[in-house]
């Protein structure tokens, strides 16, 4: 079917243009069987007359004759059905309620154009304030998920890359193994190739169910071929294709691929991790690429009747949300790419729990316009279970972990931007992967604060205090105020009282303006007022919220603290302000305030209560918590431990930690990550010695079931992922010695993980990291020589061999001492370990060749490569007789590594 619009108002001109179009369609569109013309006028049926006599044909008759006689003018046109939509018919269709939004988009006013969308994003960026800075942008892999949702060019490139990799591996296998490939495998491979080509080229791919089924069939056939293979070359080609098949399956299960055909994406993340920056950057990036996109801040929505509120925020309240969605779909079709609706921070809505029902409605209505409208929402992790419905919990979800994975690049970018010297301490703490913390840290140091040598003393509350000092200094200088009056801190104290009393994180703008301006009442000329200056500094931000007065939603302009995490701490500080003794924590007003607090405030209280009163929040009284609240409080306690001062981790803290670590799988994983993060800092009860003793006193099966399982998927995430990346950097010589030792202990314990790539990566990283710190290897043998896990011991031996080789002869005494420690540890093992012996022999041989050991010493240290134990193992000939050539091939291929 074809469509043609002719912008002309005369029948003769229209028929001339229609004839030209018909000629083109007949010549170039052989499959076209219907052609519809749209014109902006109605054909009159009045016959022209003069003196009562007919002098010609009406416009209707001219069109009908042209249509009936089209074959004579355009040979071959008889196969094409001709239809006409005149102005009246078009108007009737557009007046249909289901097309109101389309009519509004195309004819009423400039709405939802790229320039219009950019203006809305600009407004949202202004509300975001300092949470977005284009000068401090770090490209993050998480952006790929938003590109998948938007079906942006990168999403197509990724799919084409998968197709190319699959085809290359398939072609190589089919070419090299054509004689041994079964018909079933050949057919499965060709089916996957065809379906993958369709998926890679489809502009709006649907759920790739058929492709996934085909890939699973291909996996089965490839696995069968691998089992039957007795040729190393054949095995390599087959395994290469199998890896591509598995990579493709992983991609199809990813949030990036799912978002493209589910038309929705959820982004989670802790406060300050950069979710707002991600959404603002994505909006500008998509608009620059010609894709209609708009951004709405969740704080401007009430959580009730969300579609109506979105229409209001976009200035479409007069036409309603149905017409708004129609107009969005029309804009998407006009720009030939989905309209992307971004809603940032839905947990900041006035009635956040309302999203549990509202989100279901929003998704259902948007999917009526699939694939032309897509939506992404961000929510703070601690609110995820509160604001998302059961259906929404199954949506494609990605977790924003700040600068995790690129901490060093982020720190270098931020420090260079603020013209600060590069950081000397290793950035393994969670704080430096938090964009908010990193930004304020740099700003505060830039403005004259000297941080303590112990980075762990830089807690959120400490940084906030120093940041307020900086802002107070700047504002006092600008407004010619007395810095010692600490007016900025007084303003924050006032806001904290209001937040706590009304259990909201905002204050109506007129009220905030009146009270804050009154702290420097002689300054009344806007914007040279205390209130205006705090807005200018970015400490405060203006926003719009909608509150329900019982009869209707009321738009309220409000003032908020720019950084949500600081609001949580301010509220927590205010709750605790009247308390001078621990017993007061159990009074009804205090417990009522605490139990009514948000998850973020509970986490802040979990830091401040132990720091001030030496008791855990959970232990202050018997709290009446439902199971969900109890889970949130337990997570808050674990997350609070790395944020505390060292002396706030008490015996009671350790007791609670150990209870929670074994209470459930989610808490067990969080506890393991918490313990790793704490291990890098000395001087507290959960330090590296606690971690080592806890794991050393746990039997290997129990350790594998807890520690190994909890951290199995954390090679690239969380505190463990940061440790691994930090150890793998090429420029490690400047790392502090004591920190390297603590990190090495953690990573050696991870050598027992069933995650083979993690073990390999840690082995290589530690060999490099310890090559210039051989004395640390000596200390590791003191801790691990009797470890009950052979994987850990033999890998430590291999690391020692590698470190010696890469260290060169710069430390001969250290090399000899390490080899002696290695030899003693190998000799002391009750069960011979051939891999450990091989590493020892290799180390001794290297020292001999390097002239560090003489021949007699090297010979005394070495151990025979063969064990004297009689294992009665079958010979290769026995295996061949029983299992055939396949077993012998596997024995040769796997015996030395698994």
Secondary structure, 3 states (H helix, E strand, C coil): CEEEEECCCCHHHHHHHHHHHHHHHHHHCCCCCEEEEEECCCCCCCCCEECCEECCCCHHHHHHHHHHCHHHHCCCHHHCEEEEECHHHHHHHHHCHHHHHHHHHHHHCCCCCHHHHHHHHHHHHHHHHHHCCHHHCCCCCCHHHHHHHHCCHHHHHHHHHHHHHHHHHHHHHHHHCCCCCCHHHHHHHHHHHHHHHHHHHCCCCCCCHHHHHHHHHHHHHHHHHHHHCCCHHHHHHHHHHHHHHHHHHHHHHCHHHHHHHHCEEEEEECCCCCHHHHHHHHHHHHHHCCCCEEEEEHHHCCCCCHHHHHHHHCCCCCCHHHHHHHHHHHHHHHHCCCEEEEEECHHHCCCHHHHHHHHHHHHHHHHCCCCCEEEEEEEEHHHHHHHCCCCHHHCCEEECCCCCCCHHHHHHHHHHHCCCCCCCCCCCCHHHHCHHHHHHHHHHHHCCCCCCCCHHHCCHHHHHHHHHHHHHHHHHHHHCCCHHHCHHHHHHHHHHHHHHHHCCCEEEHHHHHHHHHHCCCCCCECCECHHHHHHHHCCEEEEEEEEECCCCEEEEEEEEECCHHHHHHHHHHHHHCCCCCHHHHHCHHHHHHHHCCCHHHHHHHHHHHHHHHCCCHHHCCCCCCCHHHHHHHHHHHHHHHCCCCHHHCCHHHHHHHHHHHCCCHHHHHHHHHHHHHHHCCCCCCCCHHHHHHHHHCCCHHHHHHHHHHHCCCCCCCHHHHHHHHHHHCCCCCCCCHHHHHHHHHHHHHHHHCCCHHHHHHHHHHHHHHCCCCHHHHHHHHHHHCCCCCHHHHHHHHHHHHHHHHHHCCCCHHHHHHHHHHHHHHHHHCCCCCHHHHHHHHHHHHHHHHCCCCCHHHHHHHCCCCCCCCCCCCCCHHHHHHHHCHHHHHHHHHHCCCC
